[in-house]
Amino acid sequence: MRKNRQVIAGLLLIALFVVIGLSAPVLAPNDPNITDLTLKNASPSAEYPLGCDNMGRCELSRLIYGARYSLGLTIPVLIVLAAVSLFIGSYSSYKGGIIDEIIRLLCDILMAFPLIVIAMALTSSIDNSVASIIAAIGISMTAWFMRMVRSYAKTECGKEYVESARIAGASSLRIVVRHIIPNVLPQFIVYFTTGIASAILSVSSFSFLGVGLIAGTPEWGAMLNSARNSIYTNPGLIVYPGICLIVCCAGFNLLGEGLRDSIGKGERSNAA
């Protein structure tokens, strides 16, 4: 993987945005939430390198803090969901029976609903908060993760090494943890990295529609929403957060594609 340019490029882009998000208080030249209407749509200057938005807030500071929201609302949640989905999907595939059928049906039902529909339903029935966004992403992505894990685990369960472990007297839990999951994990990591990009776009889409985040939150999708009225007077307000979204998601997609190529080459090499 060290020789794969896509993996290196993806990791560098991801690391860049992670560092920016973690170092936002140090890197941001101004407070992203302070408004000054006298600076409405101000041009770039030494104090405000990318100018100000329609509320007189520093655009660069809001972009820097936006990395915190876009990454902070997706990566920690998806890591937990991925671990749970990996274990449950592998274990249910190995055991089979009624529990596996119930999980399959639940995944099919949840996957039938678009993510935005789930988010709107949660915000309407519970409240319009960040928790609703996290819950919507969790419900949708868990179904996709578990469906993917089940498909790969089913293939692994039919291989000879699983049968050999069973004949040797290994318990179901040991077979799943020590044999099935390690063989499913490489493909799952590829799916997981591209899933993060989808989740980031989903969070920004919700913010663009005014769902979940409080008005004025320095998040890229929310910034796009607030900049719609300034598309002719100050088009940079739409360009800057759009570029951040594209580059950030491209980093995760490049990493996923590079991992897929590297894993495929490794499998072909082992087969040879």
N, C-alpha and C positions, 0 to 999 in steps of 0.2 A: 504493500500500500504506500510505502514511502516513495516509490517511483511513479505513482499515479498522480498526474498533475491535477486532476479534478479533486481528489481527496485533499491535496495540499491547499489548493485554492479555496475549497469549501471550509476547511479548518481555519485558515487565516481570516476569512470573512466572518465566520462565527466568533472567533476569538476577538476580533476587532469590536464587534457589537457588544459582546459580553463585557469587555474591558470598559467600553464607553458607558454601558449601563451601570456597572459597579462604581465607576469613578465620576458619575454625573455631578455630584456636589463640587468636585474639584475642577472638572473640565468646563462646566457651564459658566459663562461670563456674567450671567445675571440670574435673578430669581425668575423661574418660568411662569409664575402665577401673578406677578405684580403687573398691574395694568396702568397705562398712562395714555389717555386719549389724545394728548398733545403729540404723541409719537405714532398715531394711527397710520399704518402703511408707510412708515418711515423707510427711507432708502438705507442700504448698507453703510455702515460707518465703523470707526475703530471700536466704539463701545458696543455696537450691535452689528456684528460681521455679516449677518444675513438679513438685516433689517428687522422690522417689527410687523406684527400681524394687525388685523383690523381692530384690535383692542389695545394696541400699543405694547404688546408683550414681546420679549426677545425671541425671535424665531429660532436661532441657533440653540438657545437654552432649552426650548421646548422640544426640539428634535433630539437633543441629548437625553433628556429625561424620558422621552418617548420610548427609547430602547428599554428602559426599565419596565415599563408597562407591557410592551409587546412580548418581551422575553420572560418577564417575571410572572405573567399570567398563563404562560403556556408550558415552559420547560419543566418547572417543578411538578405541576399537575400531571403532565404526560409521563414523566418518569415513574411516578407512583402507579398510574393507570397501566403503564406498560408492564411493570413488574407483576401486578395482580393478574392482568390478562394473560401474560406468558405462562404463569403457573396454572391458573384455572383452565385455560384452553388446552394446555398439554395434558393435565391430569384427567380432564373430562374425556379427551380423545382416547386416552389410554384405557380408561375404565369403561367407556361406552355406556349403553343402557339408557334409562329414562332421563337421567340428569344431563347426559350429553345431548339428548334430543331437545330438552327444554332450553338449554343454552343456545342451541342452533336456532330454535324458533325465536327466542328473544333477540338474537343478533339480526335475524331476517326482518323482524318487525321494526327494530330501531333503525336499521339501515334503509328502510323504506321511506323514512321521514327525512327531508332535508334538514341540515343543521340549523338554518335560520328559523325554520318552523318550530323546532324544539326550543330554541332560545326565546322566541316570541311567546310561546305557550308558558314557559317558566316565568318570564317577566310579567306576564298578564295575571297569572294565578298566584304568584308569590310576591315578588317586588322587583323593581327595576334597579338591580344592584350588580356588583361585580360577582357575587356568589351565584347569581343566575347564569352569567356567562360561563363561569367555571363549571357549573353543573351541566350546562348544555354541551360544552366541549367534552366533558367527561363521559356523558351518556353516549354521545355519537362516536367518539374516538375509541371508547372501550369496545363497542360493537364491532368496529372495523378491525381493531387489534386482535380481538378474540377470534373473529372469523378467519383472519389470516393465520393465526397460530394453529387453529384447529386443522386447517387444510394441510399445513406442513407436518404437523404432529401425526396426522392420520397416515401420511406417507412413511414417516419414521417408524410408526408402530408395526408396520408390516415387514420390517427388515429383520435380518437374521440376528443381529446383535441384541435386539430387544428380546427375541425368543430365547436366545442363549442366556441372557441375564435372568429371565423368568425361570428357566430350567435349573439354573444354578441356585435358585432359592431366594433371589433378591426380592425385597418388598416392592409394592407398587410405588410407594413414595420414593424409594431409592432409584428405581428404574426411571421415573419421571425426572427427578432432580439431577441424577448423575449421568443419564444417557440421552433421554429425549430432549430436554431443554438445551444442553450444550450443542446438539446438532440442529436445533431449530433457531438458536440465537443469532447466528450470522445473517440469515435471511430476515429475521425480525428486526435487527438493527437497521438494515437498509430501509425497511418499511417505516420504522420509527422516525428516522431522520427526515424523510419526506413528509411524514405526518406532522412534524413540528412546523414545517413551512405552511401546511394547510391550516393548522391551528392559528398561526400568527395572522394569516389572511382573514380567518374567521373572526378573530378578536377585532381586527381593524374594520371589518365589514359591519359588525355590531355597533362599534363606536361611530362609524359613518352614518348609521341609521338612528343613532341616538339611543341605543339599547345598552343598558348595563352601567356604563361609566357616567359619572357626574359631569354636567356641562362645564367646559373649560379645562377638563383634564388634559395634560400634555401627552396625548397618545396619538400616534400617526394617523389612524383612521378618524379620530375626533378632529384632528387638525385639518384633514381633508374636508370634513363636513363643514367646519366653520369657515373654510376658505372659499366655499362655492360662490359666495356673493362677491368675492374679490377677484374672480377669474380674469376679468378684463383690466381692472385697475392695478392688481398686484399678482400676476400669474405665478410668481415664484412661491407663493404660499401653498400652491397645489403641487408644484414641481418637487420641492424639497422633501416633503414626507413621502411622496410617491417614489422618489429615488431610494429613500431609506427602506421602504417596504420591498421594492424590487431586489435591491442588493442583499438585504438580509435573508429573504426567502431563497434567493439564488445560491447563497452560501450553503444552506441546508440541502437544497436540491443537488448541488454539485457534489456534496459529500455523499449523499445517498447513491447517486449514479456512479461515483468513483468506487464506493464500497461494493456495489453490485458487480462492476467489472472485475474488481480484484478478487472477489469471492468466486466469480465464475471461472476466472483463470486458475485459481487455486484448485477448484474442483476438477477442472479438466486435467491439470497437472497430476493430481492424485490418481485420477482414473487411468492416465497413461502409465 
